[in-house]
C-alpha cells in the first residue's frame, strides 16, 4: 500500500506490516500487557508468546496466531457453538459489514474468525470508538488487530472533519486496500436490543467516495449482518445502567464500566451464537429514485438495513418466553417448552441477583432484561408476522 495514500489517516488507521516490529517491542516491554497475556494464555511462558509475536509478519498472521486460537478456546468454554450463514454473499468480494451491536469486543472478533473458517482470504478492518482506548498499550493492540479509530471525544466542528476522514478511510479500505470493513449500525450497543441503524452512520459513509449519494454508498458494498446471541452476558449490567440513569440525576458511566462490560461479555456464557449475512445492498440501491431528497435517502437506507437484520436474526426460545412474560399471555407458547421457560426464568433470576445497587428495583430490572430478549422477536414479527428459529 502506498504510504502517501495512508498518510492522511496515520492517526486512526491500523498499523501496516512494516510498522509491526516496533509496536511488538512496545507491547512486550509493557508490564500491563505482560500481565494480561499471562491471564489469557495461562501456563505459556511469556518469552514464547513474545517470540511468536515477533514471527508474525502481517496483521492477519497475528490474528491467526493469537486471536483465532483464543476465540476457538473461548467458544468451547462459554458457548454452545457459533455458526455463519454467508450463502447470500460472495466472500471473495470485499464488503462493509454493518451489524447490530451486542458485545463490545466479540461482535467483530467472531466475524473475523468466521470469515477465516468460511474460506475468506482476509478478515475485516474494524471500527472502534476511542472511548475504549484510554490505555496506550490497548490502542497499540487493537491497531495490530486491524482496527481503525472512531474519534468521539471531539468538538462539533472537529467532528465534521473527523467524520469525513473516517468515511474517506473506509472507502480507501474497500476500494484501494481491497479489504473488508466492520462497523456497528449505531454508536454504542443497543442496550434494549432494539436494533436500529442510526442515519448518522449512513450520512458519515456518504461523506467519502465520489459521485452521487447512491454511488458513494454503493462503492462500500454494504452487507447487513445479523448477530444473534442466545444469552447476553452483559444483560444484568445493561439493566443496572438503566436503573442508575433513571434514579441518579446526571449519572454517567465510570472509567472502568466499559472494561467490566468487555470482560463480562468476553468471558460470560453466550449459549448459541449465529451470524447471518444478508445480500449486499448494491442492487437494492439501484431501485431507488435518483432524485430522492437526501434525508429520505438516508432514512431509506437505514430502514432497509434494519429490515435485513430483523429478518435474518435467529430467535431462540428465550426471546419468545420474554415476549409472552411481558405481555402476560401465552401467545407464542408453541415456540418454547415448559423446560425452556423454567430455564430462562432461572437464568433471569440469577442475573438479577448479580446486580448490587442502592434501592434495587427488582420489578423494573426484570422488565428491562425481559425487554432485551423480547425486542428481537418483536422486530422480526413486525416485518411479516413470521419468525426464524
LINQUI-V409268 format. One record per residue. N is the residue number from 1. SS is DSSP state (~ for helix, > for strand, _ for the rest). Layout:
BEGIN
n:N ss:SS
n:N ss:SS
END
This chain:
BEGIN
n:1 ss:_
n:2 ss:_
n:3 ss:~
n:4 ss:~
n:5 ss:~
n:6 ss:~
n:7 ss:~
n:8 ss:~
n:9 ss:~
n:10 ss:_
n:11 ss:_
n:12 ss:_
n:13 ss:_
n:14 ss:_
n:15 ss:_
n:16 ss:_
n:17 ss:~
n:18 ss:~
n:19 ss:~
n:20 ss:~
n:21 ss:~
n:22 ss:~
n:23 ss:~
n:24 ss:~
n:25 ss:~
n:26 ss:~
n:27 ss:~
n:28 ss:~
n:29 ss:_
n:30 ss:_
n:31 ss:~
n:32 ss:~
n:33 ss:~
n:34 ss:~
n:35 ss:~
n:36 ss:~
n:37 ss:~
n:38 ss:~
n:39 ss:~
n:40 ss:~
n:41 ss:_
n:42 ss:_
n:43 ss:_
n:44 ss:_
n:45 ss:_
n:46 ss:~
n:47 ss:~
n:48 ss:~
n:49 ss:~
n:50 ss:~
n:51 ss:~
n:52 ss:~
n:53 ss:~
n:54 ss:~
n:55 ss:_
n:56 ss:_
n:57 ss:_
n:58 ss:_
n:59 ss:~
n:60 ss:~
n:61 ss:~
n:62 ss:~
n:63 ss:~
n:64 ss:~
n:65 ss:~
n:66 ss:~
n:67 ss:~
n:68 ss:~
n:69 ss:~
n:70 ss:~
n:71 ss:~
n:72 ss:~
n:73 ss:~
n:74 ss:~
n:75 ss:~
n:76 ss:~
n:77 ss:~
n:78 ss:~
n:79 ss:_
n:80 ss:_
n:81 ss:_
n:82 ss:>
n:83 ss:>
n:84 ss:>
n:85 ss:>
n:86 ss:_
n:87 ss:_
n:88 ss:_
n:89 ss:_
n:90 ss:_
n:91 ss:_
n:92 ss:_
n:93 ss:_
n:94 ss:_
n:95 ss:_
n:96 ss:>
n:97 ss:>
n:98 ss:>
n:99 ss:>
n:100 ss:_
n:101 ss:_
n:102 ss:_
n:103 ss:_
n:104 ss:_
n:105 ss:_
n:106 ss:~
n:107 ss:~
n:108 ss:~
n:109 ss:~
n:110 ss:~
n:111 ss:~
n:112 ss:~
n:113 ss:~
n:114 ss:~
n:115 ss:~
n:116 ss:~
n:117 ss:~
n:118 ss:_
n:119 ss:_
n:120 ss:_
n:121 ss:_
n:122 ss:_
n:123 ss:_
n:124 ss:>
n:125 ss:>
n:126 ss:>
n:127 ss:>
n:128 ss:>
n:129 ss:>
n:130 ss:~
n:131 ss:~
n:132 ss:~
n:133 ss:_
n:134 ss:_
n:135 ss:_
n:136 ss:~
n:137 ss:~
n:138 ss:~
n:139 ss:~
n:140 ss:~
n:141 ss:~
n:142 ss:~
n:143 ss:~
n:144 ss:~
n:145 ss:_
n:146 ss:_
n:147 ss:>
n:148 ss:>
n:149 ss:>
n:150 ss:>
n:151 ss:_
n:152 ss:_
n:153 ss:_
n:154 ss:_
n:155 ss:_
n:156 ss:~
n:157 ss:~
n:158 ss:~
n:159 ss:~
n:160 ss:~
n:161 ss:~
n:162 ss:~
n:163 ss:~
n:164 ss:~
n:165 ss:~
n:166 ss:~
n:167 ss:~
n:168 ss:~
n:169 ss:~
n:170 ss:~
n:171 ss:~
n:172 ss:~
n:173 ss:~
n:174 ss:~
n:175 ss:~
n:176 ss:_
n:177 ss:_
n:178 ss:_
n:179 ss:_
n:180 ss:>
n:181 ss:>
n:182 ss:>
n:183 ss:>
n:184 ss:>
n:185 ss:_
n:186 ss:_
n:187 ss:_
n:188 ss:_
n:189 ss:_
n:190 ss:_
n:191 ss:_
n:192 ss:_
n:193 ss:_
n:194 ss:_
n:195 ss:_
n:196 ss:_
n:197 ss:_
n:198 ss:_
n:199 ss:~
n:200 ss:~
n:201 ss:~
n:202 ss:~
n:203 ss:~
n:204 ss:~
n:205 ss:~
n:206 ss:_
n:207 ss:_
n:208 ss:_
n:209 ss:_
n:210 ss:_
n:211 ss:_
n:212 ss:_
n:213 ss:~
n:214 ss:~
n:215 ss:~
n:216 ss:~
n:217 ss:~
n:218 ss:~
n:219 ss:_
n:220 ss:_
n:221 ss:_
n:222 ss:>
n:223 ss:>
n:224 ss:>
n:225 ss:>
n:226 ss:>
n:227 ss:>
n:228 ss:>
n:229 ss:>
n:230 ss:_
n:231 ss:_
n:232 ss:_
n:233 ss:_
n:234 ss:_
n:235 ss:~
n:236 ss:~
n:237 ss:~
n:238 ss:~
n:239 ss:~
n:240 ss:~
n:241 ss:~
n:242 ss:~
n:243 ss:~
n:244 ss:~
n:245 ss:~
n:246 ss:~
n:247 ss:~
n:248 ss:_
n:249 ss:_
n:250 ss:_
n:251 ss:_
n:252 ss:_
n:253 ss:_
n:254 ss:_
n:255 ss:_
n:256 ss:_
n:257 ss:~
n:258 ss:~
n:259 ss:~
n:260 ss:~
n:261 ss:~
n:262 ss:~
n:263 ss:~
n:264 ss:~
n:265 ss:~
n:266 ss:~
n:267 ss:~
n:268 ss:_
n:269 ss:_
n:270 ss:_
n:271 ss:_
n:272 ss:_
n:273 ss:>
n:274 ss:>
n:275 ss:>
n:276 ss:>
n:277 ss:>
n:278 ss:>
n:279 ss:>
n:280 ss:>
n:281 ss:_
n:282 ss:~
n:283 ss:~
n:284 ss:~
n:285 ss:~
n:286 ss:_
n:287 ss:_
n:288 ss:_
n:289 ss:_
n:290 ss:_
n:291 ss:_
n:292 ss:_
n:293 ss:_
n:294 ss:~
n:295 ss:~
n:296 ss:~
n:297 ss:~
n:298 ss:~
n:299 ss:~
n:300 ss:~
n:301 ss:~
n:302 ss:~
n:303 ss:~
n:304 ss:~
n:305 ss:~
n:306 ss:~
n:307 ss:~
n:308 ss:~
n:309 ss:~
n:310 ss:~
n:311 ss:~
n:312 ss:~
n:313 ss:_
n:314 ss:_
n:315 ss:_
n:316 ss:_
n:317 ss:~
n:318 ss:~
n:319 ss:~
n:320 ss:~
n:321 ss:~
n:322 ss:~
n:323 ss:~
n:324 ss:~
n:325 ss:~
n:326 ss:~
n:327 ss:~
n:328 ss:_
n:329 ss:_
n:330 ss:_
n:331 ss:_
n:332 ss:_
n:333 ss:~
n:334 ss:~
n:335 ss:~
n:336 ss:_
n:337 ss:_
n:338 ss:~
n:339 ss:~
n:340 ss:~
n:341 ss:~
n:342 ss:~
n:343 ss:~
n:344 ss:~
n:345 ss:~
n:346 ss:~
n:347 ss:~
n:348 ss:~
n:349 ss:~
n:350 ss:~
n:351 ss:~
n:352 ss:~
n:353 ss:~
n:354 ss:_
n:355 ss:_
n:356 ss:_
n:357 ss:_
n:358 ss:_
n:359 ss:_
n:360 ss:_
n:361 ss:_
n:362 ss:~
n:363 ss:~
n:364 ss:~
n:365 ss:~
n:366 ss:~
n:367 ss:~
n:368 ss:~
n:369 ss:~
n:370 ss:~
n:371 ss:~
n:372 ss:~
n:373 ss:~
n:374 ss:~
n:375 ss:~
n:376 ss:~
n:377 ss:~
n:378 ss:~
n:379 ss:~
n:380 ss:~
n:381 ss:~
n:382 ss:~
n:383 ss:~
n:384 ss:~
n:385 ss:_
n:386 ss:_
n:387 ss:_
n:388 ss:_
n:389 ss:_
END
